[in-house]
């Protein structure tokens, strides 16, 4: 904040303003209030078209032709404004197209609107390009009832570039990068300067077009060399190793230069109207109105370039600083600025450091602010914002001067006794008009402000109302996170969250930035959820991330709803979109899963075989073999074969003997289980059963081992062995 305030005051000095900037001094120079009474009305022309009238009116030797990048628009605009200052012209316009400001009017500004009144510049929806990124584009100074409308403002040379992240050293805080086609190497930023001094370099990380969650702008040390960005250790959480380790190769890093002047400026003016303006880039603020009153910014957009831009302005979007009374920001849109989106403020004159007596105080001046003798002041409690009635300054030491020291200590004496004032209280102007009385910020939309506040009001008195918050459902696609599950195994996990704003008051007032709050809390909830469950090896009925997706989704939604309720956000759905072991253990866990699958398959086979045998035994027990069974008639489906007596060898049936035959090709031996062996023939009793000691199936051969306590015998030619077998 201190850096920002110093920047504002340096900016005030660059605009040529006195150190004593307050609303009481917002008066219009004589030129701005000039009257046209008494002029020759026949010489009046109410509208001046820069594309058609410059030559005919003798203003310039050529008209301003659109869409010529080699034609410098600045001299022709400047000549037209000089003409307007001398003639009664109420509207300046031109033909629609693109116009290029290649040279500046002075060392700080491309075009100055100075001392004008009752004039409207309507640029017909044209695109205005300014060559240098650190200068003011338009400056409206000491003007009264002046309007700027209907144009887009951009820069030919951007204050930023895009690079691709190759690697991160989170301990050394370095980012290795490669350049991207069409974008400059950030090494070209070395040695740059602005009218306000050297710029500060920032790095901002994006992934798939969105800001990487929980990251913010990171200051880059200078100079840049060797394709490496070295980050400044500023103790901010997003420059610490834990946050930096979340960056990944392939992320886009925007390296930007913050400094110089804001693109559209106004100072010490009254009753200004800025409308239907779009600002695509600025090295500082997009639109800055400094020490103005009764002015309105309406339907102004500060946003990234369509298609190619990732950021808009390097500082605030739209800002009334040192605001006078009755200023308004309405119906505007700000996205992806690197500081506050919308602001109206009137900074403290000083901060109380001690009370030396009933009428004496010691204060520390705020930068270069002046408070001459005779200034009436109040005091503000920084904790409660309660305002205490004060007094009028009658003397000070050191004495007041036009060039006060920066942040200097001052002893003040007042015209009456003061209440007890604690060190740290702010000293402000007593007159509310000097602090933006009657001002408002209403009906606006702010989106993706991750590096500042959506709306900032400081010291100023005014209204904050009806700023737009969409109630439609939105989707947040989270990035892959590397976390540990309940067993301590490293895993990768990601989720998609469908959410919407349910309570707009909570969204605006209970959290700093509800849109940034959602991804931060979503990541935190997902990390916590992953640590609560094992990946895929639960004990008993234990819930696992891999097997119980519905239960896990319900748990994630419940935790998110609890976390986001304070921001007025409702969670409609939350589901995992990615779940895997981390790469370093993935192969090991895959082999484990394969082994478990083989074991499970074998268990199934054993269970199947046991169940088939059990079924067969039950079937045999339930049936009775017919005593009249012959070799030609069987009550059960069977496979039978004959043994020929042609072979003279004897079969020693006193010991187990193996009989073998080929099963027909259409049979699948693996589907059969031997239950019993029957013999029939001249020397066998019908239906005599020989016990089946063991059986199995291999390929398409079927083996049966028989045992009998009879003497050796040779089977008859007509004897038939029957193997009962069921599918």
HUTAWO-V95501 format. One record per pair of residues at least 12 apart in sequence whose C-alpha atoms are under 6 Angstrom apart, sorted by sequence separation. I is the first residue (numbers start at 1). J is the second residue. D is the distance in Angstrom with one decimal. If there is no record, write none. Layout:
I,J,D  I,J,D
This chain:
51,63,5.0  165,177,4.5  219,231,5.8  220,232,5.7  351,363,5.3  378,390,4.4  481,493,5.3  678,690,5.9  51,64,4.4  164,177,5.4  204,217,4.9  219,232,5.5  351,364,5.2  377,390,5.7  397,410,5.6  480,493,5.4  677,690,5.4  50,64,5.6  51,65,5.6  164,178,5.3  203,217,5.6  350,364,5.4  377,391,5.8  397,411,5.1  480,494,4.7  692,706,5.8  163,178,5.8  202,217,6.0  203,218,5.0  302,317,5.8  350,365,4.3  376,391,5.7  396,411,5.5  479,494,5.8  677,692,5.9  163,179,4.7  202,218,5.3  350,366,4.8  376,392,4.2  396,412,4.5  478,494,5.7  676,692,5.4  163,180,5.4  202,219,4.4  349,366,5.6  375,392,5.5  395,412,6.0  478,495,5.4  557,574,5.2  201,219,5.8  202,220,5.4  374,392,5.8  375,393,5.6  395,413,5.3  478,496,5.9  201,220,5.3  263,282,5.8  374,393,5.3  394,413,5.8  477,496,4.6  349,369,6.0  373,393,5.2  374,394,5.8  393,413,5.9  394,414,5.4  476,496,5.7  162,183,6.0  373,394,5.1  393,414,4.6  476,497,5.0  553,574,5.8  674,695,5.8  161,183,5.7  216,238,6.0  262,284,4.8  265,287,6.0  267,289,5.9  270,292,5.5  273,295,5.9  275,297,5.9  278,300,5.8  323,345,5.9  373,395,5.8  392,414,5.4  440,462,5.3  442,464,5.9  475,497,5.7  553,575,5.0  161,184,5.9  215,238,5.2  261,284,5.8  262,285,4.6  263,286,5.6  264,287,4.8  265,288,4.9  266,289,4.6  267,290,4.6  268,291,5.1  269,292,4.9  270,293,5.0  271,294,4.8  272,295,4.6  273,296,5.1  274,297,4.8  275,298,4.8  276,299,5.0  277,300,4.8  278,301,4.6  279,302,4.8  280,303,5.4  315,338,5.1  316,339,4.8  319,342,5.9  322,345,5.8  323,346,5.5  391,414,6.0  392,415,5.7  439,462,4.5  440,463,4.3  441,464,4.9  442,465,4.7  443,466,4.8  444,467,4.5  445,468,4.8  475,498,4.5  127,151,5.9  128,152,6.0  131,155,5.8  259,283,5.7  262,286,5.8  265,289,5.7  266,290,5.9  267,291,5.7  268,292,5.2  270,294,5.9  271,295,4.6  275,299,5.4  276,300,5.3  278,302,5.8  280,304,5.1  312,336,5.7  313,337,5.0  314,338,5.0  315,339,4.7  316,340,4.7  317,341,4.6  318,342,5.1  319,343,4.7  320,344,4.6  321,345,5.3  322,346,4.2  436,460,5.0  437,461,4.8  438,462,5.0  440,464,5.6  442,466,5.1  443,467,4.1  444,468,5.4  474,498,5.6  125,150,4.7  126,151,5.0  127,152,4.7  128,153,4.9  129,154,5.0  130,155,4.9  131,156,4.8  132,157,6.0  133,158,6.0  258,283,5.2  259,284,5.6  275,300,5.7  280,305,5.2  311,336,5.2  312,337,5.2  316,341,5.4  319,344,5.9  435,460,4.6  436,461,5.5  437,462,5.6  442,467,4.9  443,468,5.7  474,499,5.3  109,135,5.4  113,139,6.0  117,143,5.7  120,146,5.7  124,150,5.5  125,151,4.5  129,155,5.2  130,156,5.9  131,157,5.9  133,159,5.6  258,284,5.9  473,499,5.5  474,500,5.9  73,100,5.5  74,101,5.2  108,135,5.1  109,136,4.5  110,137,5.1  111,138,5.2  112,139,4.8  113,140,4.6  114,141,5.0  115,142,5.1  116,143,4.9  117,144,4.6  118,145,5.0  119,146,5.0  120,147,4.6  121,148,5.0  122,149,5.0  123,150,5.4  286,313,5.5  473,500,4.6  670,697,5.6  72,100,5.8  73,101,5.2  91,119,5.9  96,124,5.4  98,126,5.7  109,137,6.0  114,142,6.0  115,143,4.9  117,145,5.4  118,146,5.6  122,150,5.7  123,151,5.6  285,313,5.7  372,400,5.9  472,500,5.9  669,697,5.7  72,101,5.4  90,119,4.5  91,120,4.8  92,121,4.6  93,122,5.0  94,123,5.9  97,126,4.9  98,127,4.6  99,128,5.1  100,129,4.8  101,130,4.9  102,131,5.3  117,146,5.8  471,500,5.9  67,97,5.7  72,102,5.3  90,120,6.0  91,121,5.7  93,123,5.2  96,126,5.1  284,314,5.0  285,315,4.7  290,320,5.9  471,501,5.2  66,97,5.0  67,98,4.7  69,100,5.9  281,312,4.9  282,313,4.5  283,314,5.2  284,315,4.8  285,316,4.7  286,317,4.9  287,318,4.8  288,319,5.1  289,320,4.8  290,321,5.0  291,322,5.1  293,324,4.5  296,327,5.8  301,332,5.8  303,334,5.9  669,700,5.3  66,98,5.5  280,312,5.5  281,313,5.1  285,317,5.7  291,323,5.3  292,324,5.5  293,325,5.2  294,326,4.6  295,327,4.8  296,328,4.7  297,329,4.9  298,330,4.8  299,331,5.0  300,332,4.8  301,333,4.7  302,334,4.8  303,335,5.0  66,99,5.8  190,223,5.5  294,327,5.0  296,329,6.0  298,331,5.7  299,332,4.4  301,334,5.7  293,327,5.8  298,332,6.0  368,404,5.7  187,224,5.2  663,700,5.6  681,718,5.9  368,406,5.1  663,701,5.7  681,719,4.2  367,406,4.8  662,701,4.7  680,719,5.8  367,407,4.6  680,720,5.4  366,407,5.4  679,720,5.9  47,89,5.9  365,407,4.7  679,721,4.8  46,89,4.5  51,94,5.1  364,407,5.9  365,408,5.3  382,425,6.0  660,703,5.2  44,88,5.2  45,89,5.5  46,90,5.1  47,91,4.6  48,92,4.9  49,93,4.8  50,94,5.0  51,95,5.8  207,251,5.1  364,408,5.6  381,425,5.1  678,722,4.9  47,92,5.9  49,94,4.8  206,251,5.8  364,409,4.5  380,425,5.5  485,530,5.2  486,531,4.7  659,704,5.8  677,722,5.8  206,252,5.1  363,409,5.8  380,426,5.0  485,531,4.5  486,532,5.4  658,704,5.9  677,723,4.8  205,252,5.9  363,410,5.4  379,426,5.4  486,533,5.0  487,534,5.8  658,705,4.7  205,253,4.7  362,410,5.7  379,427,4.7  486,534,4.7  657,705,5.5  676,724,5.4  204,253,5.5  362,411,4.5  378,427,5.8  485,534,5.3  657,706,5.5  675,724,5.9  177,227,5.5  204,254,5.1  361,411,5.9  378,428,5.4  656,706,5.2  176,227,5.8  203,254,5.5  361,412,5.3  377,428,5.5  656,707,4.5  674,725,5.0  176,228,4.4  203,255,4.6  360,412,5.7  377,429,4.6  378,430,5.0  655,707,5.9  673,725,5.7  175,228,5.5  202,255,5.7  360,413,4.8  377,430,4.4  672,725,5.9  175,229,5.0  202,256,5.3  359,413,5.7  376,430,5.4  654,708,5.4  672,726,5.7  174,229,5.5  201,256,5.6  359,414,5.3  653,708,5.7  654,709,5.0  672,727,5.2  174,230,4.6  201,257,4.7  258,314,5.6  511,567,5.9  654,710,5.6  671,727,5.6  200,257,5.6  654,711,5.8  173,231,5.5  199,257,5.6  200,258,5.1  359,417,4.9  199,258,5.2  358,417,5.1  359,418,5.7  653,712,5.6  134,194,5.8  199,259,4.5  358,418,5.6  507,567,4.7  627,687,5.9  652,712,4.8  506,567,5.2  507,568,5.1  506,568,4.9  196,260,5.5  650,714,5.3  195,260,5.8  503,568,4.3  194,260,5.0  502,568,5.4  501,568,5.9  502,569,5.3  501,569,4.5  502,570,5.8  354,423,5.5  500,569,5.7  171,241,5.7  353,423,4.6  500,570,5.5  170,241,4.5  352,423,5.0  499,570,5.7  352,424,5.4  499,571,4.5  645,717,4.8  351,424,5.8  352,425,5.4  499,572,5.5  644,717,5.4  170,244,5.4  351,425,5.8  498,572,5.4  170,245,5.7  351,426,4.6  498,573,5.1  351,427,5.9  497,573,5.9  350,427,5.2  497,574,4.6  348,426,5.9  349,427,5.6  496,574,5.8  642,720,4.8  348,427,5.7  349,428,5.4  496,575,5.6  348,428,5.2  495,575,5.5  495,576,4.1  167,249,5.4  494,576,5.8  495,577,4.9  640,722,4.6  32,115,4.0  166,249,4.7  494,577,5.5  640,723,5.8  31,115,4.9  32,116,4.5  165,249,5.1  494,578,4.9  639,723,5.7  32,117,5.1  165,250,5.3  493,578,5.2  164,250,5.8  165,251,5.3  493,579,4.7  638,724,4.8  164,251,5.9  492,579,5.7  638,725,5.3  164,252,4.8  492,580,5.2  163,252,5.8  346,435,5.3  491,580,5.7  492,581,5.9  163,253,5.3  491,581,4.2  492,582,5.5  162,253,5.8  491,582,4.5  162,254,4.7  490,582,5.4  161,254,5.7  161,255,5.5  160,255,5.5  160,256,3.9  159,256,5.8  159,257,5.4  325,433,4.9  324,433,6.0  324,434,5.3  32,143,5.2  324,435,5.8  325,436,4.1  328,439,5.4  333,444,5.9  335,446,6.0  32,144,5.9  323,435,5.8  324,436,4.5  325,437,4.6  326,438,4.6  327,439,4.5  328,440,4.8  329,441,4.8  330,442,5.2  331,443,4.8  332,444,4.7  333,445,4.9  334,446,5.0  335,447,4.8  336,448,5.4  339,451,5.2  340,452,4.4  343,455,5.7  345,457,5.4  29,142,6.0  323,436,4.9  325,438,5.9  326,439,4.4  328,441,5.8  330,443,5.5  331,444,4.5  333,446,5.8  335,448,5.6  336,449,5.2  338,451,5.2  339,452,4.2  340,453,4.5  341,454,5.0  342,455,4.8  343,456,4.5  344,457,5.2  345,458,4.6  346,459,5.4  28,142,5.2  330,444,5.8  340,454,5.7  343,457,5.7  345,459,5.9  346,460,5.3  345,460,4.9  159,283,5.7  136,261,5.1  141,266,5.7  144,269,6.0  147,272,5.7  149,274,5.9  152,277,5.7  134,260,4.5  135,261,5.1  136,262,5.5  137,263,4.8  138,264,5.1  139,265,4.7  140,266,4.5  141,267,5.0  142,268,5.2  143,269,4.9  144,270,5.0  145,271,4.8  146,272,5.1  147,273,4.5  148,274,5.0  149,275,4.8  150,276,4.9  151,277,5.2  152,278,4.6  153,279,4.9  154,280,5.4  134,261,5.5  136,263,4.8  137,264,5.8  139,266,5.4  142,269,4.7  144,271,5.8  145,272,5.4  147,274,5.8  149,276,5.5  150,277,5.6  152,279,6.0  154,281,5.7  134,283,5.9  26,268,5.2  23,324,4.5  214,520,5.8  20,369,5.9  19,369,5.8  20,370,4.7  23,434,4.5
